[in-house]
Amino acid sequence: DQKNSKLFINARTDVFLKNRNLTDEEKIEETIRRGIAYKDAGADGFYPMILKDRSKIERVISEVNLPTNILLLPGIPDFEELQKMKLTRLSLGPGFLKIAIKAMKDIGEKLLNYEGMEEVQNNPVTGDYLNSLLKS
């Protein structure tokens, strides 16, 4: 407050990632219990990261009543559905890194076959652009 900086506490829970000994119903109940506890402790948002099922996402949003964040994974509802559900944030996790590594792998394989030179030469991400990112 003294520095006029706003801090957003996005409380994360890994119930769906780590509690493999719980039933699906126990997982959702524990997730909601933790979300409410985080809210009561002052959290600004809730991140039950491996939540994929539409009905479970809706239940968490409704019962925890905090801005909710999930991880972009195969099997989650599409953007339109997530917006209708009032999901607040969608995290990519390691998504950008995976995309970058796939692009490097693909061009590396092309170069091994004496292909892809034009893709490297005509890449719209220039050295000047990269340097401008470092100056900011």
TORKOL-4160 file (C-alpha; in steps of 0.2 Angstrom, whole numbers, padded with zeros to 4 digits, m for minus):
136
<pt num="1" X="0000" Y="0000" Z="0000"/>
<pt num="2" X="0014" Y="0012" Z="0004"/>
<pt num="3" X="0022" Y="0010" Z="m0013"/>
<pt num="4" X="0004" Y="0010" Z="m0021"/>
<pt num="5" X="0007" Y="m0007" Z="m0028"/>
<pt num="6" X="m0007" Y="m0019" Z="m0030"/>
<pt num="7" X="m0004" Y="m0037" Z="m0025"/>
<pt num="8" X="m0015" Y="m0051" Z="m0032"/>
<pt num="9" X="m0014" Y="m0067" Z="m0022"/>
<pt num="10" X="m0019" Y="m0081" Z="m0034"/>
<pt num="11" X="m0021" Y="m0096" Z="m0022"/>
<pt num="12" X="m0016" Y="m0113" Z="m0030"/>
<pt num="13" X="m0022" Y="m0130" Z="m0025"/>
<pt num="14" X="m0016" Y="m0146" Z="m0032"/>
<pt num="15" X="m0030" Y="m0158" Z="m0026"/>
<pt num="16" X="m0033" Y="m0165" Z="m0044"/>
<pt num="17" X="m0014" Y="m0167" Z="m0047"/>
<pt num="18" X="m0008" Y="m0175" Z="m0031"/>
<pt num="19" X="m0022" Y="m0183" Z="m0021"/>
<pt num="20" X="m0024" Y="m0199" Z="m0031"/>
<pt num="21" X="m0031" Y="m0208" Z="m0016"/>
<pt num="22" X="m0047" Y="m0198" Z="m0016"/>
<pt num="23" X="m0063" Y="m0201" Z="m0026"/>
<pt num="24" X="m0068" Y="m0188" Z="m0039"/>
<pt num="25" X="m0082" Y="m0181" Z="m0027"/>
<pt num="26" X="m0069" Y="m0180" Z="m0013"/>
<pt num="27" X="m0057" Y="m0171" Z="m0024"/>
<pt num="28" X="m0070" Y="m0158" Z="m0029"/>
<pt num="29" X="m0076" Y="m0156" Z="m0011"/>
<pt num="30" X="m0058" Y="m0154" Z="m0005"/>
<pt num="31" X="m0054" Y="m0141" Z="m0019"/>
<pt num="32" X="m0069" Y="m0131" Z="m0014"/>
<pt num="33" X="m0065" Y="m0132" Z="0005"/>
<pt num="34" X="m0048" Y="m0126" Z="0001"/>
<pt num="35" X="m0054" Y="m0112" Z="m0010"/>
<pt num="36" X="m0066" Y="m0106" Z="0003"/>
<pt num="37" X="m0052" Y="m0106" Z="0016"/>
<pt num="38" X="m0040" Y="m0096" Z="0004"/>
<pt num="39" X="m0054" Y="m0084" Z="0001"/>
<pt num="40" X="m0057" Y="m0082" Z="0020"/>
<pt num="41" X="m0038" Y="m0079" Z="0022"/>
<pt num="42" X="m0039" Y="m0065" Z="0010"/>
<pt num="43" X="m0034" Y="m0073" Z="m0007"/>
<pt num="44" X="m0040" Y="m0063" Z="m0022"/>
<pt num="45" X="m0041" Y="m0078" Z="m0034"/>
<pt num="46" X="m0041" Y="m0097" Z="m0034"/>
<pt num="47" X="m0031" Y="m0108" Z="m0045"/>
<pt num="48" X="m0037" Y="m0127" Z="m0045"/>
<pt num="49" X="m0025" Y="m0130" Z="m0059"/>
<pt num="50" X="m0029" Y="m0147" Z="m0066"/>
<pt num="51" X="m0048" Y="m0145" Z="m0066"/>
<pt num="52" X="m0055" Y="m0150" Z="m0083"/>
<pt num="53" X="m0073" Y="m0155" Z="m0081"/>
<pt num="54" X="m0086" Y="m0142" Z="m0085"/>
<pt num="55" X="m0098" Y="m0146" Z="m0071"/>
<pt num="56" X="m0083" Y="m0146" Z="m0058"/>
<pt num="57" X="m0077" Y="m0130" Z="m0065"/>
<pt num="58" X="m0094" Y="m0122" Z="m0063"/>
<pt num="59" X="m0096" Y="m0129" Z="m0046"/>
<pt num="60" X="m0079" Y="m0122" Z="m0040"/>
<pt num="61" X="m0083" Y="m0105" Z="m0048"/>
<pt num="62" X="m0100" Y="m0105" Z="m0040"/>
<pt num="63" X="m0096" Y="m0111" Z="m0022"/>
<pt num="64" X="m0079" Y="m0103" Z="m0020"/>
<pt num="65" X="m0085" Y="m0086" Z="m0027"/>
<pt num="66" X="m0067" Y="m0080" Z="m0031"/>
<pt num="67" X="m0060" Y="m0076" Z="m0048"/>
<pt num="68" X="m0055" Y="m0093" Z="m0054"/>
<pt num="69" X="m0040" Y="m0099" Z="m0065"/>
<pt num="70" X="m0037" Y="m0116" Z="m0073"/>
<pt num="71" X="m0023" Y="m0123" Z="m0084"/>
<pt num="72" X="m0026" Y="m0124" Z="m0102"/>
<pt num="73" X="m0026" Y="m0143" Z="m0105"/>
<pt num="74" X="m0033" Y="m0155" Z="m0117"/>
<pt num="75" X="m0051" Y="m0159" Z="m0113"/>
<pt num="76" X="m0056" Y="m0142" Z="m0105"/>
<pt num="77" X="m0071" Y="m0133" Z="m0112"/>
<pt num="78" X="m0068" Y="m0121" Z="m0127"/>
<pt num="79" X="m0065" Y="m0102" Z="m0125"/>
<pt num="80" X="m0084" Y="m0098" Z="m0128"/>
<pt num="81" X="m0089" Y="m0111" Z="m0115"/>
<pt num="82" X="m0076" Y="m0105" Z="m0102"/>
<pt num="83" X="m0082" Y="m0087" Z="m0105"/>
<pt num="84" X="m0100" Y="m0092" Z="m0102"/>
<pt num="85" X="m0095" Y="m0101" Z="m0086"/>
<pt num="86" X="m0087" Y="m0084" Z="m0081"/>
<pt num="87" X="m0069" Y="m0092" Z="m0079"/>
<pt num="88" X="m0058" Y="m0077" Z="m0075"/>
<pt num="89" X="m0041" Y="m0083" Z="m0081"/>
<pt num="90" X="m0033" Y="m0097" Z="m0092"/>
<pt num="91" X="m0015" Y="m0101" Z="m0088"/>
<pt num="92" X="m0003" Y="m0109" Z="m0101"/>
<pt num="93" X="0009" Y="m0116" Z="m0089"/>
<pt num="94" X="0023" Y="m0123" Z="m0099"/>
<pt num="95" X="0013" Y="m0121" Z="m0115"/>
<pt num="96" X="0024" Y="m0107" Z="m0123"/>
<pt num="97" X="0039" Y="m0117" Z="m0119"/>
<pt num="98" X="0032" Y="m0133" Z="m0127"/>
<pt num="99" X="0027" Y="m0123" Z="m0143"/>
<pt num="100" X="0045" Y="m0115" Z="m0144"/>
<pt num="101" X="0053" Y="m0132" Z="m0142"/>
<pt num="102" X="0042" Y="m0140" Z="m0155"/>
<pt num="103" X="0046" Y="m0126" Z="m0167"/>
<pt num="104" X="0065" Y="m0128" Z="m0164"/>
<pt num="105" X="0064" Y="m0147" Z="m0166"/>
<pt num="106" X="0054" Y="m0145" Z="m0182"/>
<pt num="107" X="0066" Y="m0133" Z="m0190"/>
<pt num="108" X="0081" Y="m0143" Z="m0184"/>
<pt num="109" X="0074" Y="m0158" Z="m0192"/>
<pt num="110" X="0071" Y="m0148" Z="m0208"/>
<pt num="111" X="0089" Y="m0141" Z="m0208"/>
<pt num="112" X="0096" Y="m0159" Z="m0206"/>
<pt num="113" X="0087" Y="m0163" Z="m0222"/>
<pt num="114" X="0094" Y="m0147" Z="m0231"/>
<pt num="115" X="0077" Y="m0139" Z="m0230"/>
<pt num="116" X="0070" Y="m0124" Z="m0220"/>
<pt num="117" X="0083" Y="m0111" Z="m0224"/>
<pt num="118" X="0069" Y="m0099" Z="m0230"/>
<pt num="119" X="0060" Y="m0101" Z="m0214"/>
<pt num="120" X="0075" Y="m0095" Z="m0204"/>
<pt num="121" X="0079" Y="m0081" Z="m0216"/>
<pt num="122" X="0061" Y="m0074" Z="m0217"/>
<pt num="123" X="0056" Y="m0076" Z="m0199"/>
<pt num="124" X="0047" Y="m0060" Z="m0194"/>
<pt num="125" X="0055" Y="m0061" Z="m0176"/>
<pt num="126" X="0070" Y="m0051" Z="m0180"/>
<pt num="127" X="0086" Y="m0048" Z="m0170"/>
<pt num="128" X="0081" Y="m0029" Z="m0168"/>
<pt num="129" X="0064" Y="m0035" Z="m0161"/>
<pt num="130" X="0072" Y="m0046" Z="m0149"/>
<pt num="131" X="0084" Y="m0032" Z="m0143"/>
<pt num="132" X="0069" Y="m0020" Z="m0141"/>
<pt num="133" X="0062" Y="m0032" Z="m0129"/>
<pt num="134" X="0078" Y="m0031" Z="m0118"/>
<pt num="135" X="0077" Y="m0012" Z="m0118"/>
<pt num="136" X="0060" Y="m0011" Z="m0110"/>
